[in-house]
């Protein structure tokens, strides 16, 4: 039972850190994106914004998946 609690606590700590890093990366990319591109109605700018935000979300998922994999293996 003690081993389960240690594993659970380790997983919670690693997941929390992974979530913090993952969301931090996505938020930083989003912030840099809105500093770099002034608000316009151009279709190419809108497409670029969507592409960058999807990439940020994918990076967040990769960070979280890796942290969970490392903590559970």
Secondary structure, DSSP 8 states (H G I E B T S, - for coil): -HHHHHHHHHHHHHHHHHHHHHHHHHHHHHHHHHHHS-----HHHHHHHHHHHHHHHHHHHHHHHHHHHHHH-
